[in-house]
């Protein structure tokens, strides 16, 4: 038979575990979002560079 203090310790432990899991999940989500945002910025930069090179090439051809 468990004592009330042992039950309290068990629920405190599970709340700590759930809190840590939630914090870890949040951090992973934020990291993934920042990686996606960075990738979108890199793609936009690459597209702008290609468009600039195309304009330069067309200007030389005319």
Secondary structure, 3 states (H helix, E strand, C coil): CCCHHHHHHHHHHHHHHHHHHHHHHHHHHHHHHHHHHHHHHHHHHHHHHHHHHHHHHHHHHC
